[in-house]
Each structure stands twice: as structure tokens, then as C-alpha cells.
Amino acid sequence: MRQILFFILLLSSTISFGQFAIITDIDGYTNIRKDDSKGKNIVDKSQNGHLIYCFESKDDWTNIDYTKDDK
């Protein structure tokens, strides 16, 4: 039974590719955009100290997931 649980734990840890991060920016906030282009696509701002979940990165852009005001 322990071997099965160990195998499931090992398998699930290799499948997950995201990681947690904390916003830290000189401005005190970070813009959250709808897609990976500059322009008027800002959907939210996140203050320093906010916890986010990061997925894959591409160039200077990172796909994230976060919670704000229980949403």
C-alpha cells in the first residue's frame, strides 16, 4: 500500500509544472493583462505581497492564476 501511495505522490509531483510566487515590484504593484501584448488590455492590478500561481513563461510574460477579493 505504501508503494502505491509513493508512486501516486511521485507521479503527481512530476506532472505539476506551476509554482507559487509573491508580487514584488519597484512600483508597488504589477499590471495583470488579458494577453501577452502591451496596450490597453490591463484587466487588474496586483499589489506587492500578493500570492500568485505561475504557469509556463514565454519571453517576459508569465501565465498566472490568482485570487482577489475571494474571486
N, CA, C and O atoms as a GROMACS GRO file, in nm:
protein
  284
    1MET      N    1   0.082  -0.120   0.000
    1MET     CA    2   0.000   0.000   0.000
    1MET      C    3   0.086   0.126   0.000
    1MET      O    4   0.056   0.223  -0.069
    2ARG      N    5   0.194   0.123   0.078
    2ARG     CA    6   0.284   0.239   0.082
    2ARG      C    7   0.349   0.265  -0.053
    2ARG      O    8   0.370   0.380  -0.092
    3GLN      N    9   0.381   0.157  -0.123
    3GLN     CA   10   0.444   0.172  -0.254
    3GLN      C   11   0.349   0.239  -0.353
    3GLN      O   12   0.391   0.320  -0.435
    4ILE      N   13   0.222   0.205  -0.346
    4ILE     CA   14   0.123   0.266  -0.435
    4ILE      C   15   0.108   0.414  -0.404
    4ILE      O   16   0.105   0.496  -0.495
    5LEU      N   17   0.099   0.449  -0.275
    5LEU     CA   18   0.089   0.590  -0.237
    5LEU      C   19   0.213   0.668  -0.277
    5LEU      O   20   0.202   0.782  -0.322
    6PHE      N   21   0.330   0.608  -0.260
    6PHE     CA   22   0.454   0.673  -0.300
    6PHE      C   23   0.456   0.696  -0.451
    6PHE      O   24   0.498   0.802  -0.497
    7PHE      N   25   0.413   0.598  -0.528
    7PHE     CA   26   0.410   0.610  -0.673
    7PHE      C   27   0.314   0.721  -0.717
    7PHE      O   28   0.347   0.799  -0.806
    8ILE      N   29   0.197   0.727  -0.655
    8ILE     CA   30   0.100   0.833  -0.688
    8ILE      C   31   0.156   0.970  -0.653
    8ILE      O   32   0.142   1.064  -0.731
    9LEU      N   33   0.220   0.984  -0.538
    9LEU     CA   34   0.282   1.110  -0.500
    9LEU      C   35   0.393   1.149  -0.596
    9LEU      O   36   0.402   1.265  -0.636
   10LEU      N   37   0.475   1.055  -0.634
   10LEU     CA   38   0.584   1.082  -0.729
   10LEU      C   39   0.529   1.124  -0.864
   10LEU      O   40   0.578   1.219  -0.925
   11LEU      N   41   0.428   1.055  -0.910
   11LEU     CA   42   0.368   1.086  -1.039
   11LEU      C   43   0.303   1.225  -1.039
   11LEU      O   44   0.319   1.300  -1.134
   12SER      N   45   0.232   1.258  -0.934
   12SER     CA   46   0.165   1.388  -0.928
   12SER      C   47   0.265   1.502  -0.917
   12SER      O   48   0.239   1.612  -0.967
   13SER      N   49   0.379   1.480  -0.852
   13SER     CA   50   0.479   1.586  -0.841
   13SER      C   51   0.550   1.612  -0.973
   13SER      O   52   0.596   1.723  -0.996
   14THR      N   53   0.561   1.512  -1.058
   14THR     CA   54   0.627   1.533  -1.187
   14THR      C   55   0.532   1.592  -1.290
   14THR      O   56   0.578   1.650  -1.389
   15ILE      N   57   0.403   1.579  -1.269
   15ILE     CA   58   0.306   1.634  -1.364
   15ILE      C   59   0.286   1.783  -1.343
   15ILE      O   60   0.262   1.855  -1.440
   16SER      N   61   0.293   1.830  -1.221
   16SER     CA   62   0.268   1.971  -1.193
   16SER      C   63   0.388   2.056  -1.236
   16SER      O   64   0.502   2.025  -1.200
   17PHE      N   65   0.362   2.161  -1.311
   17PHE     CA   66   0.468   2.244  -1.364
   17PHE      C   67   0.464   2.386  -1.309
   17PHE      O   68   0.555   2.464  -1.337
   18GLY      N   69   0.363   2.421  -1.232
   18GLY     CA   70   0.350   2.557  -1.181
   18GLY      C   71   0.423   2.575  -1.050
   18GLY      O   72   0.471   2.479  -0.989
   19GLN      N   73   0.430   2.699  -1.009
   19GLN     CA   74   0.490   2.730  -0.881
   19GLN      C   75   0.428   2.857  -0.826
   19GLN      O   76   0.373   2.938  -0.900
   20PHE      N   77   0.438   2.875  -0.697
   20PHE     CA   78   0.385   2.994  -0.632
   20PHE      C   79   0.489   3.104  -0.634
   20PHE      O   80   0.609   3.077  -0.634
   21ALA      N   81   0.442   3.228  -0.635
   21ALA     CA   82   0.532   3.343  -0.631
   21ALA      C   83   0.462   3.457  -0.557
   21ALA      O   84   0.340   3.456  -0.542
   22ILE      N   85   0.539   3.552  -0.512
   22ILE     CA   86   0.486   3.671  -0.445
   22ILE      C   87   0.524   3.792  -0.528
   22ILE      O   88   0.639   3.807  -0.568
   23ILE      N   89   0.426   3.878  -0.555
   23ILE     CA   90   0.450   4.000  -0.633
   23ILE      C   91   0.545   4.092  -0.558
   23ILE      O   92   0.521   4.126  -0.442
   24THR      N   93   0.652   4.131  -0.624
   24THR     CA   94   0.748   4.228  -0.570
   24THR      C   95   0.792   4.316  -0.687
   24THR      O   96   0.862   4.271  -0.777
   25ASP      N   97   0.749   4.441  -0.684
   25ASP     CA   98   0.779   4.533  -0.794
   25ASP      C   99   0.819   4.668  -0.737
   25ASP      O  100   0.769   4.708  -0.632
   26ILE      N  101   0.907   4.738  -0.804
   26ILE     CA  102   0.952   4.869  -0.760
   26ILE      C  103   0.836   4.967  -0.748
   26ILE      O  104   0.832   5.050  -0.657
   27ASP      N  105   0.739   4.958  -0.841
   27ASP     CA  106   0.625   5.048  -0.842
   27ASP      C  107   0.527   5.021  -0.728
   27ASP      O  108   0.444   5.106  -0.696
   28GLY      N  109   0.534   4.904  -0.667
   28GLY     CA  110   0.442   4.867  -0.562
   28GLY      C  111   0.324   4.786  -0.611
   28GLY      O  112   0.242   4.741  -0.530
   29TYR      N  113   0.314   4.766  -0.741
   29TYR     CA  114   0.205   4.687  -0.800
   29TYR      C  115   0.251   4.630  -0.933
   29TYR      O  116   0.352   4.674  -0.989
   30THR      N  117   0.176   4.533  -0.984
   30THR     CA  118   0.202   4.474  -1.115
   30THR      C  119   0.072   4.471  -1.193
   30THR      O  120  -0.032   4.432  -1.139
   31ASN      N  121   0.076   4.512  -1.319
   31ASN     CA  122  -0.042   4.504  -1.405
   31ASN      C  123  -0.066   4.361  -1.448
   31ASN      O  124   0.028   4.288  -1.482
   32ILE      N  125  -0.191   4.321  -1.446
   32ILE     CA  126  -0.230   4.189  -1.496
   32ILE      C  127  -0.304   4.210  -1.626
   32ILE      O  128  -0.405   4.281  -1.631
   33ARG      N  129  -0.253   4.149  -1.731
   33ARG     CA  130  -0.306   4.171  -1.866
   33ARG      C  131  -0.382   4.050  -1.916
   33ARG      O  132  -0.360   3.938  -1.871
   34LYS      N  133  -0.470   4.074  -2.010
   34LYS     CA  134  -0.551   3.967  -2.069
   34LYS      C  135  -0.468   3.876  -2.158
   34LYS      O  136  -0.489   3.755  -2.159
   35ASP      N  137  -0.374   3.933  -2.232
   35ASP     CA  138  -0.287   3.852  -2.318
   35ASP      C  139  -0.146   3.910  -2.316
   35ASP      O  140  -0.121   4.010  -2.250
   36ASP      N  141  -0.056   3.847  -2.388
   36ASP     CA  142   0.086   3.883  -2.382
   36ASP      C  143   0.125   3.992  -2.482
   36ASP      O  144   0.218   3.975  -2.561
   37SER      N  145   0.054   4.102  -2.476
   37SER     CA  146   0.091   4.216  -2.560
   37SER      C  147   0.070   4.344  -2.480
   37SER      O  148  -0.017   4.352  -2.394
   38LYS      N  149   0.150   4.443  -2.511
   38LYS     CA  150   0.133   4.572  -2.445
   38LYS      C  151   0.016   4.644  -2.509
   38LYS      O  152  -0.017   4.620  -2.625
   39GLY      N  153  -0.044   4.731  -2.434
   39GLY     CA  154  -0.158   4.806  -2.486
   39GLY      C  155  -0.263   4.823  -2.379
   39GLY      O  156  -0.232   4.823  -2.260
   40LYS      N  157  -0.385   4.838  -2.421
   40LYS     CA  158  -0.494   4.865  -2.328
   40LYS      C  159  -0.567   4.737  -2.288
   40LYS      O  160  -0.690   4.735  -2.285
   41ASN      N  161  -0.492   4.633  -2.258
   41ASN     CA  162  -0.554   4.507  -2.220
   41ASN      C  163  -0.532   4.474  -2.073
   41ASN      O  164  -0.532   4.357  -2.036
   42ILE      N  165  -0.513   4.576  -1.987
   42ILE     CA  166  -0.495   4.555  -1.843
   42ILE      C  167  -0.631   4.524  -1.781
   42ILE      O  168  -0.726   4.600  -1.796
   43VAL      N  169  -0.639   4.410  -1.713
   43VAL     CA  170  -0.765   4.370  -1.651
   43VAL      C  171  -0.765   4.388  -1.500
   43VAL      O  172  -0.871   4.393  -1.438
   44ASP      N  173  -0.646   4.400  -1.440
   44ASP     CA  174  -0.638   4.413  -1.295
   44ASP      C  175  -0.497   4.459  -1.256
   44ASP      O  176  -0.406   4.459  -1.339
   45LYS      N  177  -0.482   4.499  -1.132
   45LYS     CA  178  -0.351   4.530  -1.076
   45LYS      C  179  -0.336   4.450  -0.948
   45LYS      O  180  -0.432   4.434  -0.873
   46SER      N  181  -0.216   4.401  -0.923
   46SER     CA  182  -0.188   4.324  -0.803
   46SER      C  183  -0.081   4.396  -0.723
   46SER      O  184   0.024   4.433  -0.776
   47GLN      N  185  -0.107   4.416  -0.596
   47GLN     CA  186  -0.016   4.488  -0.508
   47GLN      C  187   0.100   4.399  -0.464
   47GLN      O  188   0.090   4.276  -0.469
   48ASN      N  189   0.210   4.461  -0.422
   48ASN     CA  190   0.323   4.385  -0.367
   48ASN      C  191   0.276   4.299  -0.251
   48ASN      O  192   0.192   4.340  -0.172
   49GLY      N  193   0.331   4.179  -0.243
   49GLY     CA  194   0.298   4.087  -0.136
   49GLY      C  195   0.185   3.992  -0.171
   49GLY      O  196   0.154   3.902  -0.093
   50HIS      N  197   0.123   4.010  -0.288
   50HIS     CA  198   0.011   3.924  -0.329
   50HIS      C  199   0.067   3.791  -0.380
   50HIS      O  200   0.164   3.788  -0.456
   51LEU      N  201   0.005   3.680  -0.338
   51LEU     CA  202   0.048   3.547  -0.377
   51LEU      C  203  -0.020   3.508  -0.509
   51LEU      O  204  -0.142   3.521  -0.522
   52ILE      N  205   0.058   3.460  -0.605
   52ILE     CA  206   0.006   3.416  -0.734
   52ILE      C  207   0.058   3.277  -0.765
   52ILE      O  208   0.156   3.232  -0.706
   53TYR      N  209  -0.007   3.209  -0.857
   53TYR     CA  210   0.036   3.078  -0.905
   53TYR      C  211   0.080   3.094  -1.049
   53TYR      O  212   0.001   3.136  -1.134
   54CYS      N  213   0.205   3.061  -1.078
   54CYS     CA  214   0.263   3.081  -1.211
   54CYS      C  215   0.264   2.951  -1.290
   54CYS      O  216   0.296   2.844  -1.238
   55PHE      N  217   0.227   2.963  -1.417
   55PHE     CA  218   0.235   2.851  -1.510
   55PHE      C  219   0.357   2.875  -1.600
   55PHE      O  220   0.457   2.930  -1.553
   56GLU      N  221   0.351   2.836  -1.724
   56GLU     CA  222   0.466   2.849  -1.813
   56GLU      C  223   0.496   2.996  -1.844
   56GLU      O  224   0.408   3.082  -1.846
   57SER      N  225   0.624   3.022  -1.869
   57SER     CA  226   0.669   3.156  -1.906
   57SER      C  227   0.711   3.157  -2.052
   57SER      O  228   0.760   3.057  -2.104
   58LYS      N  229   0.690   3.271  -2.116
   58LYS     CA  230   0.730   3.289  -2.256
   58LYS      C  231   0.787   3.429  -2.268
   58LYS      O  232   0.715   3.528  -2.250
   59ASP      N  233   0.914   3.439  -2.298
   59ASP     CA  234   0.986   3.566  -2.304
   59ASP      C  235   0.971   3.638  -2.170
   59ASP      O  236   1.010   3.583  -2.067
   60ASP      N  237   0.915   3.758  -2.169
   60ASP     CA  238   0.898   3.835  -2.045
   60ASP      C  239   0.758   3.820  -1.987
   60ASP      O  240   0.721   3.895  -1.896
   61TRP      N  241   0.678   3.725  -2.036
   61TRP     CA  242   0.540   3.708  -1.993
   61TRP      C  243   0.523   3.576  -1.920
   61TRP      O  244   0.588   3.477  -1.954
   62THR      N  245   0.435   3.575  -1.820
   62THR     CA  246   0.406   3.453  -1.745
   62THR      C  247   0.256   3.438  -1.728
   62THR      O  248   0.188   3.532  -1.687
   63ASN      N  249   0.203   3.320  -1.760
   63ASN     CA  250   0.062   3.292  -1.735
   63ASN      C  251   0.044   3.267  -1.586
   63ASN      O  252   0.121   3.192  -1.526
   64ILE      N  253  -0.057   3.331  -1.526
   64ILE     CA  254  -0.077   3.318  -1.382
   64ILE      C  255  -0.222   3.288  -1.349
   64ILE      O  256  -0.311   3.302  -1.432
   65ASP      N  257  -0.243   3.248  -1.227
   65ASP     CA  258  -0.374   3.233  -1.167
   65ASP      C  259  -0.365   3.294  -1.028
   65ASP      O  260  -0.264   3.276  -0.960
   66TYR      N  261  -0.467   3.366  -0.986
   66TYR     CA  262  -0.463   3.432  -0.856
   66TYR      C  263  -0.605   3.452  -0.804
   66TYR      O  264  -0.703   3.440  -0.878
   67THR      N  265  -0.614   3.482  -0.676
   67THR     CA  266  -0.742   3.510  -0.612
   67THR      C  267  -0.737   3.651  -0.556
   67THR      O  268  -0.639   3.691  -0.493
   68LYS      N  269  -0.844   3.726  -0.579
   68LYS     CA  270  -0.852   3.862  -0.527
   68LYS      C  271  -0.996   3.885  -0.484
   68LYS      O  272  -1.089   3.865  -0.562
   69ASP      N  273  -1.016   3.926  -0.362
   69ASP     CA  274  -1.150   3.950  -0.307
   69ASP      C  275  -1.237   3.826  -0.320
   69ASP      O  276  -1.354   3.834  -0.356
   70ASP      N  277  -1.179   3.710  -0.289
   70ASP     CA  278  -1.249   3.581  -0.295
   70ASP      C  279  -1.304   3.548  -0.433
   70ASP      O  280  -1.402   3.474  -0.443
   71LYS      N  281  -1.245   3.599  -0.537
   71LYS     CA  282  -1.286   3.569  -0.676
   71LYS      C  283  -1.169   3.510  -0.749
   71LYS      O  284  -1.181   3.477  -0.867
   0.00000   0.00000   0.00000
